[in-house]
């Protein structure tokens, strides 16, 4: 599950959009350069299958759809955030090659 979500570069972007209050698909596409409706829908569908986000359809005309993070999704996103922090720490501790040319 982590690999499937982390491997989709748009999932993390969707989480950031939801955290900033952008929860409608049209808003998401307009907010992110290079994000298409087709790719967004695939990403949203995958996240719904894992129970990370939830689809809410309002009985209005015109129809309104929003996405929200589930309680499980909030826990999962915190874990992803921790993984990113750990990766940054590891990167900062990795010695940089000094470019020794043998002179």
N, CA, C and O of each residue as an XYZ file, in Angstrom:
412
protein
N       0.826     -1.189      0.000
C       0.000      0.000      0.000
C       0.869      1.251      0.000
O       0.622      2.180     -0.769
N       1.876      1.278      0.851
C       2.756      2.454      0.919
C       3.440      2.658     -0.420
O       3.530      3.784     -0.909
N       3.919      1.582     -1.012
C       4.591      1.693     -2.307
C       3.638      2.213     -3.381
O       4.023      3.054     -4.193
N       2.412      1.725     -3.391
C       1.444      2.162     -4.394
C       1.126      3.644     -4.242
O       1.002      4.355     -5.239
N       0.993      4.111     -3.021
C       0.674      5.511     -2.781
C       1.900      6.379     -2.994
O       1.833      7.405     -3.671
N       3.010      5.971     -2.421
C       4.234      6.762     -2.519
C       4.751      6.780     -3.950
O       5.393      7.740     -4.375
N       4.465      5.706     -4.694
C       4.892      5.631     -6.086
C       4.080      6.521     -7.005
O       4.510      6.818     -8.120
N       2.936      6.941     -6.561
C       2.097      7.852     -7.348
C       2.414      9.275     -6.908
O       2.023      9.704     -5.822
N       3.124      9.998     -7.762
C       3.575     11.333     -7.363
C       2.417     12.274     -7.053
O       2.601     13.262     -6.342
N       1.242     11.985     -7.569
C       0.117     12.888     -7.352
C      -0.571     12.675     -6.018
O      -1.244     13.585     -5.535
N      -0.427     11.494     -5.395
C      -1.092     11.252     -4.110
C      -0.638     12.260     -3.060
O      -1.466     12.835     -2.353
N       0.656     12.475     -2.954
C       1.161     13.419     -1.961
C       0.661     14.828     -2.247
O       0.373     15.592     -1.325
N       0.561     15.165     -3.524
C       0.027     16.474     -3.909
C      -1.435     16.592     -3.503
O      -1.862     17.631     -2.999
N      -2.197     15.532     -3.720
C      -3.616     15.538     -3.332
C      -3.747     15.732     -1.830
O      -4.618     16.480     -1.384
N      -2.900     15.074     -1.035
C      -2.959     15.235      0.418
C      -2.679     16.688      0.810
O      -3.326     17.229      1.707
N      -1.723     17.307      0.139
C      -1.401     18.711      0.426
C      -2.577     19.611      0.060
O      -2.895     20.548      0.792
N      -3.219     19.332     -1.064
C      -4.385     20.123     -1.471
C      -5.507     19.982     -0.450
O      -6.111     20.976     -0.045
N      -5.786     18.756     -0.037
C      -6.849     18.531      0.948
C      -6.532     19.236      2.262
O      -7.421     19.808      2.894
N      -5.275     19.196      2.671
C      -4.870     19.856      3.921
C      -5.044     21.370      3.820
O      -5.282     22.038      4.827
N      -4.925     21.910      2.607
C      -5.069     23.358      2.434
C      -6.511     23.776      2.145
O      -6.778     24.950      1.892
N      -7.443     22.812      2.181
C      -8.850     23.140      2.006
C      -9.350     23.020      0.581
O     -10.507     23.341      0.307
N      -8.510     22.568     -0.329
C      -8.941     22.359     -1.718
C      -9.402     20.917     -1.821
O      -8.589     19.993     -1.823
N     -10.736     20.727     -1.908
C     -11.256     19.372     -1.847
C     -12.182     19.004     -3.002
O     -12.766     17.920     -3.006
N     -12.320     19.889     -3.970
C     -13.148     19.593     -5.139
C     -12.240     19.290     -6.322
O     -11.234     19.972     -6.521
N     -12.585     18.270     -7.113
C     -11.710     17.848     -8.205
C     -11.341     18.975     -9.180
O     -10.182     19.083     -9.581
N     -12.288     19.792     -9.554
C     -12.000     20.887    -10.475
C     -10.990     21.862     -9.902
O     -10.100     22.337    -10.608
N     -11.132     22.161     -8.611
C     -10.175     23.040     -7.929
C      -8.786     22.427     -7.931
O      -7.790     23.122     -8.129
N      -8.728     21.123     -7.710
C      -7.440     20.434     -7.654
C      -6.717     20.540     -8.996
O      -5.535     20.882     -9.047
N      -7.430     20.247    -10.071
C      -6.821     20.287    -11.400
C      -6.344     21.700    -11.720
O      -5.256     21.881    -12.267
N      -7.153     22.700    -11.381
C      -6.768     24.097    -11.667
C      -5.604     24.562    -10.795
O      -4.877     25.480    -11.172
N      -5.424     23.942     -9.644
C      -4.396     24.374     -8.699
C      -3.009     23.814     -8.984
O      -2.014     24.348     -8.495
N      -2.935     22.750     -9.765
C      -1.663     22.063     -9.960
C      -1.347     21.954    -11.451
O      -2.092     21.346    -12.220
N      -0.246     22.549    -11.830
C       0.190     22.482    -13.223
C       0.498     21.026    -13.591
O       1.085     20.293    -12.796
N       0.106     20.622    -14.774
C       0.343     19.278    -15.325
C      -0.553     18.193    -14.733
O      -0.448     17.038    -15.144
N      -1.415     18.514    -13.800
C      -2.345     17.521    -13.264
C      -3.584     17.506    -14.153
O      -4.250     18.528    -14.316
N      -3.892     16.337    -14.729
C      -5.063     16.214    -15.591
C      -6.207     15.567    -14.824
O      -5.994     14.919    -13.799
N      -7.403     15.747    -15.322
C      -8.582     15.154    -14.696
C      -8.468     13.634    -14.681
O      -8.813     12.997    -13.686
N      -7.991     13.050    -15.766
C      -7.860     11.594    -15.848
C      -6.899     11.068    -14.786
O      -7.212     10.103    -14.088
N      -5.748     11.689    -14.662
C      -4.751     11.253    -13.674
C      -5.286     11.475    -12.260
O      -5.123     10.619    -11.390
N      -5.925     12.626    -12.033
C      -6.486     12.906    -10.712
C      -7.521     11.854    -10.335
O      -7.506     11.344     -9.215
N      -8.414     11.526    -11.255
C      -9.450     10.535    -10.959
C      -8.853      9.180    -10.609
O      -9.335      8.509     -9.696
N      -7.805      8.768    -11.326
C      -7.141      7.494    -11.016
C      -6.519      7.551     -9.624
O      -6.607      6.592     -8.858
N      -5.896      8.670     -9.305
C      -5.264      8.849     -7.993
C      -6.323      8.831     -6.887
O      -6.153      8.149     -5.876
N      -7.395      9.564     -7.075
C      -8.467      9.606     -6.074
C      -9.072      8.219     -5.873
O      -9.319      7.800     -4.743
N      -9.311      7.508     -6.983
C      -9.893      6.171     -6.901
C      -8.984      5.229     -6.090
O      -9.464      4.482     -5.238
N      -7.681      5.271     -6.358
C      -6.730      4.417     -5.644
C      -6.750      4.736     -4.148
O      -6.745      3.830     -3.314
N      -6.772      6.020     -3.815
C      -6.779      6.426     -2.405
C      -8.085      6.057     -1.715
O      -8.092      5.755     -0.521
N      -9.189      6.077     -2.454
C     -10.465      5.646     -1.873
C     -10.463      4.138     -1.622
O     -10.983      3.676     -0.606
N      -9.873      3.365     -2.555
C      -9.802      1.916     -2.379
C      -9.023      1.544     -1.124
O      -9.360      0.572     -0.448
N      -7.986      2.311     -0.812
C      -7.190      2.047      0.389
C      -7.832      2.627      1.644
O      -7.352      2.373      2.749
N      -8.904      3.401      1.498
C      -9.569      3.992      2.653
C      -8.896      5.233      3.190
O      -9.125      5.618      4.336
N      -8.057      5.873      2.367
C      -7.333      7.062      2.804
C      -8.179      8.313      2.658
O      -8.153      9.199      3.513
N      -8.927      8.376      1.570
C      -9.835      9.504      1.378
C     -11.235      8.986      1.113
O     -11.438      7.820      0.775
N     -12.186      9.877      1.275
C     -13.595      9.534      1.125
C     -14.240     10.517      0.150
O     -13.923     11.707      0.142
N     -15.142     10.001     -0.661
C     -15.866     10.771     -1.664
C     -17.217     11.182     -1.077
O     -17.963     10.340     -0.576
N     -17.524     12.464     -1.141
C     -18.817     12.946     -0.647
C     -19.542     13.601     -1.819
O     -19.046     14.561     -2.410
N     -20.712     13.077     -2.146
C     -21.526     13.629     -3.226
C     -22.727     14.336     -2.604
O     -23.466     13.749     -1.814
N     -22.912     15.600     -2.970
C     -24.032     16.382     -2.452
C     -25.176     16.336     -3.447
O     -24.957     16.396     -4.657
N     -26.381     16.230     -2.945
C     -27.573     16.167     -3.784
C     -27.987     17.578     -4.174
O     -28.963     18.120     -3.656
N     -27.226     18.168     -5.100
C     -27.454     19.540     -5.543
C     -27.425     19.597     -7.059
O     -26.934     18.682     -7.720
N     -27.955     20.680     -7.599
C     -27.853     20.939     -9.031
C     -27.156     22.271     -9.188
O     -27.664     23.271     -8.679
N     -26.027     22.343     -9.859
C     -25.299     21.215    -10.436
C     -24.683     20.355     -9.334
O     -24.498     20.813     -8.206
N     -24.368     19.098     -9.675
C     -23.816     18.182     -8.670
C     -22.503     18.710     -8.096
O     -21.701     19.323     -8.801
N     -22.305     18.461     -6.822
C     -21.069     18.872     -6.156
C     -20.455     17.649     -5.492
O     -21.129     16.899     -4.786
N     -19.155     17.463     -5.733
C     -18.416     16.339     -5.162
C     -17.212     16.893     -4.429
O     -16.531     17.792     -4.922
N     -16.957     16.360     -3.264
C     -15.780     16.754     -2.485
C     -15.095     15.503     -1.964
O     -15.703     14.437     -1.862
N     -13.826     15.652     -1.637
C     -13.044     14.559     -1.063
C     -12.493     15.015      0.277
O     -12.085     16.165      0.440
N     -12.489     14.097      1.230
C     -11.950     14.389      2.555
C     -11.071     13.220      2.990
O     -11.235     12.093      2.524
N     -10.153     13.508      3.875
C      -9.285     12.481      4.440
C     -10.058     11.750      5.528
O     -10.704     12.373      6.371
N      -9.987     10.433      5.502
C     -10.646      9.619      6.531
C      -9.786      9.614      7.799
O      -8.621     10.005      7.747
N     -10.336      9.180      8.926
C      -9.510      9.056     10.137
C      -8.289      8.137      9.899
O      -7.183      8.444     10.343
N      -8.500      7.025      9.206
C      -7.372      6.159      8.855
C      -6.377      6.911      7.973
O      -5.166      6.811      8.167
N      -6.902      7.669      6.995
C      -6.045      8.434      6.099
C      -5.190      9.442      6.845
O      -4.026      9.644      6.499
N      -5.746     10.068      7.851
C      -4.980     11.042      8.642
C      -3.795     10.352      9.319
O      -2.694     10.901      9.350
N      -4.016      9.160      9.858
C      -2.929      8.401     10.480
C      -1.892      8.007      9.430
O      -0.688      8.116      9.662
N      -2.366      7.552      8.288
C      -1.471      7.126      7.215
C      -0.626      8.297      6.713
O       0.573      8.137      6.483
N      -1.226      9.448      6.546
C      -0.501     10.626      6.070
C       0.548     11.050      7.086
O       1.637     11.478      6.704
N       0.239     10.939      8.379
C       1.243     11.246      9.412
C       2.447     10.316      9.278
O       3.588     10.746      9.445
N       2.194      9.049      8.978
C       3.290      8.096      8.793
C       4.127      8.484      7.574
O       5.356      8.436      7.626
N       3.473      8.864      6.484
C       4.208      9.306      5.294
C       5.047     10.545      5.606
O       6.188     10.660      5.157
N       4.474     11.467      6.378
C       5.226     12.665      6.779
C       6.468     12.282      7.576
O       7.547     12.838      7.369
N       6.304     11.330      8.485
C       7.445     10.864      9.282
C       8.501     10.205      8.398
O       9.698     10.382      8.624
N       8.064      9.444      7.390
C       9.011      8.828      6.460
C       9.797      9.887      5.686
O      11.000      9.742      5.471
N       9.120     10.933      5.277
C       9.804     12.013      4.562
C      10.811     12.714      5.466
O      11.915     13.037      5.026
N      10.445     12.954      6.723
C      11.382     13.564      7.678
C      12.605     12.679      7.874
O      13.736     13.164      7.898
N      12.369     11.376      8.015
C      13.479     10.440      8.176
C      14.382     10.445      6.950
O      15.606     10.414      7.073
N      13.782     10.484      5.783
C      14.577     10.506      4.557
C      15.430     11.774      4.479
O      16.586     11.719      4.061
N      14.865     12.908      4.877
C      15.641     14.159      4.896
C      16.797     14.067      5.883
O      17.905     14.516      5.589
N      16.540     13.481      7.065
C      17.606     13.315      8.063
C      18.729     12.441      7.516
O      19.907     12.755      7.684
N      18.360     11.352      6.867
C      19.370     10.456      6.290
C      20.160     11.191      5.214
O      21.382     11.063      5.141
N      19.472     11.952      4.388
C      20.139     12.701      3.325
C      21.118     13.714      3.909
O      22.219     13.888      3.387
N      20.721     14.379      4.984
C      21.585     15.393      5.593
C      22.812     14.751      6.251
O      23.851     15.401      6.366
N      22.712     13.495      6.682
C      23.821     12.814      7.341
C      24.756     12.119      6.355
O      25.869     11.746      6.726
N      24.326     11.940      5.108
C      25.141     11.255      4.106
C      26.261     12.170      3.659
O      26.007     13.282      3.197
N      27.518     11.710      3.793
C      28.635     12.557      3.371
C      28.586     12.810      1.864
O      28.307     11.908      1.074
N      28.860     14.033      1.494
C      28.864     14.411      0.087
C      30.238     14.101     -0.483
O      31.261     14.418      0.123
N      30.249     13.477     -1.653
C      31.512     13.148     -2.329
C      32.282     14.435     -2.573
O      31.755     15.379     -3.162
N      33.511     14.471     -2.128
C      34.304     15.704     -2.235
C      34.825     15.933     -3.638
O      35.501     16.929     -3.898
N      34.513     15.015     -4.551
C      34.964     15.200     -5.924
C      36.455     14.988     -6.065
O      37.105     15.632     -6.889
N      36.999     14.088     -5.265
C      38.435     13.815     -5.286
C      38.836     13.339     -6.681
O      38.365     12.307     -7.161
N      39.704     14.101     -7.314
C      40.151     13.776     -8.659
C      41.480     13.055     -8.661
O      42.003     12.729     -9.727
N      42.035     12.802     -7.498
C      43.278     12.070     -7.393
C      44.518     12.935     -7.577
O      45.606     12.384     -7.745
N      44.411     14.258     -7.553
C      45.569     15.167     -7.695
C      46.304     15.302     -6.418
O      47.300     16.023     -6.353
